[in-house]
Amino acid sequence: MRIFMYVIFDADIYSEYQHQRIIRHVVPYKYQGIGHSRCFFFISFACRAERWRISLLHANPDLRWSTCAGPLMLCAAANNILPLRAGDILRIFAFNQALKINTTTSCAALFAERLLEVFMLVTFLGLALICFRAEAPDFLRISGSILVASGIAVFLLLLVFPPVFQPLFFRLAELAAGLFPKAGTILRTEFQKFFALLEYTSRGSTMARLLLWSVLAWVTEGLVFWFAALALPSVDNHLAAWLAFPAGTLATAIPSAPGYMGTFDYATARAMDYLGNSAAGSAAYALLVHAVLWLLPLLAGYGYLLLHTDSKQLMTHLGNILRAKSEKFHS
């Protein structure tokens, strides 16, 4: 635990508050606040599952929420125990047969979802800085208004990506076909599937629904952070959770150890500390909210695995898919 604290937080925090004192700030949490955090976590997850379902309806109009929920939670659990967001790779390849979609569709849906999440989180962070009238903090040397503008730019990119970039991708496929005819044909076919789904997600009605479920998902996840702050007596400024929420979540985009150990905790603790909480209280809060966000998907994903499939069979299935894709591409 001592080494874990030193790696996650910097030497200044660690030298000022020994790890025993940080743990003592975590232990007296209020169970009711954590109970609310757990409830809002699962509500947020339900919204994400519905958003994923909507993005895949173009490929499978009969897709149900229940069919998407289990694989999504299992992939979230995989991200918590495997490095470099390996759960996303699992999501692209492992469940296509059950969802009755192809790999390219799954990849395109994930791409659109990630752009939408960047838009939401950057906008949330910018609005938080504006609402708190915060200057550029140590971990983010940029103003809130610029962040909001950047979020809008990402959203516009998602809307215009298909018509703007489709000719470029098809041109690359043609160049590849000139050198490797079979590979070029495969690329063009896959690009057509990829952009077909992106065109579907960028439509007004579809994008409105995706945006609605994204807002609901992230607001409810923000409430997870909020109630975790209310659960800790050592947190003086509970509103700081609304800055820690986007800051810590955006930090998970940085490739890191399994479960986003270090990146999430550092950004979350810094955000809490920046708005007036003590260093020990901020560190304790980061540990508590990380435990909630790490443990719940892990338990739910493991439960899905036990109820629906054997882990060895799943890994074997994924290996077979990757092997088949590699052989198809090189043939």
Steps between C-alpha positions, in 0.01 A plus 500: 500500500786740579653459152152524342439837668837634394448401137145636474561830676806718482770524764365829642167346599660182619763670714243728662253224582617147564299223342348399834349846541353490148340163569355638824326766292343228280378266774233719667296541181121520518342185364192684370709719270681199355166325457377791289824493301447133423143563383600784270787296360260232377260765364791651310595159367141435387509825303829398335356163401201670338730742316704208368183320393379804307833533319477136385136504383611581146663155481248312714156666536381226739779555753382509862638691797547178697716358221734800517515549877693187596780528242539870574545436872741215433713728281497767772620236746776399257615863478532496880733200512685525166732782388460739206119476488516141377129467578430712193676241283282234661194708420595531133564130437345274762122557488419562136338163453271549798413854389464392134731771372841500329835613634512818291160610630612438856818701441310790343250508788785511751671777303182713495441430869852609596469826307167565671654430841791737434246768407301442819797486737688795354179704510429393860854594604476838328163575661634396841794740469264779391250433782773489764663807341821304509820611340711245317590243767831322529383194310326691219646819358200602292187703567147367536366691199769350275411154626130552424592620151725195456216272604269656244772457235525128581122468471502674162778265389276206582222650288715584197744208519322272247469743205836668558722197560325231296664599166843497669452151642371366168801652325727313742314180417557561129873555559515180702314314224766607252769334712302218660176434306336272759592724793372807316167333426462399863586851620246662269226261616584562866516877449153491342362324808687739731367817340150358456469477878658843556254653254219335695625632837549852363136530387297754693256263671763237581752754625234665716428168672869421540560845645206465742621167637855633520388797709300271730794258530750768593273697732422184695870411510565849632253418778716198584786742569269741684360245743846353557610849609198528732596165651839622621509727808854605405376668179418863576398623154263239360435701184860434399379154397352661186852608399660172608247305293602621151865550594545150636298336222691679224824383660397140433554566130874494574641147455573374849503204733193274530200675650648843414708482818691820547365720222142509628599537865753776441266717289206444738702583811650809337157629398367455855809659651482792255156601629601516864489147638787371708766288334411198714126546444556533123714188491245308708221614269692388191552157653135464602342606170752289309408199712133550413566539127746211495323242713140526373566425129745229601240319711222551245721388212613193691138417576411524132794276416386236749142506378555508126831350399822344616797736503723246325247458221472876460876546472525210256220652291677837493829336401330315216344823373833685501672207328231481230519875436878482467486206258230670292702820471825325400340255255 
